[in-house]
Amino acid sequence: MAVNGSHRIDGLTGQVLATLGQAAAARGVGFDVIHLTQHLIQPCGRCGDCNTRRIPCEQKGDDVAGLVERIQGYAGIIYATPVYGFGMSGLMQTFVERAGVGYLRFERPLANKVAGVVVTGRRYSHDRVYGQLVDNVLLNRMIIAGSGFPAFVQGQFGGDPGADGEGMASAMLTLERMIDLLSVLLLPHNGPDEVRRRLASLPHNERAALEGLPGQPEAHALLTAGSEELR
């Protein structure tokens, strides 16, 4: 599943996630998206006892507790956000703060789930936002799906994400790697040889997935060709 931190469901971030959802479906994997903009997420209050309390946040009246419970039901989670003001969207920032400090810090229920990060935006500060979300993933003891280059998709104002072929290829690689990792973590397997085979669907050199790819359809064809035997 994916958490979409954009205020626009059909913006660039939403379009990227829709494309990843199609790719996941092609591999027989369900892909749900939580659009944070469709939910009420209040900022942290002024209680100031986050670091000493031993029970979850008692702030009432919004959807954060329900969203945290929903996310726990998935084995793989993609955090996707646009860059706003050289940082992640305020919507995603508020959710990360409320969910992390208010609920996830007590028992780390997302531990050992597979995570990916996708950052969209014009051309600035993708790396800063990516690093912040990766820190959050590691804090929650999740397994980050290393897949080559970070999934930075450049564009603006709901433009076509396919215009950034390299960015979409990286996002596709992230998705494919997550699915491959989950196939090992969740399904029975017959030892290290099969583990290596299940995780061998990506090119050894990540640049191989980017050469001659003007858009995501070709990237998807290249990526899925290596994983046909796993279906």
Salt bridges, closest charged atoms under 4 A:
ASP49 OD2 - ARG53 NH1 2.98
GLU58 OE1 - ARG53 NH2 3.43
ASP62 OD2 - ARG98 NH1 2.53
ASP63 OD2 - HIS39 ND1 3.60
GLU176 OE1 - ARG27 NH1 2.50
ASP180 OD1 - ARG27 NH2 2.90
ASP193 OD1 - ARG196 NH2 2.35
GLU194 OE2 - ARG197 NH2 3.71
GLU194 OE2 - ARG198 NH2 3.09
GLU228 OE2 - ARG231 NH1 3.20
GLU229 OE2 - ARG197 NH1 3.77
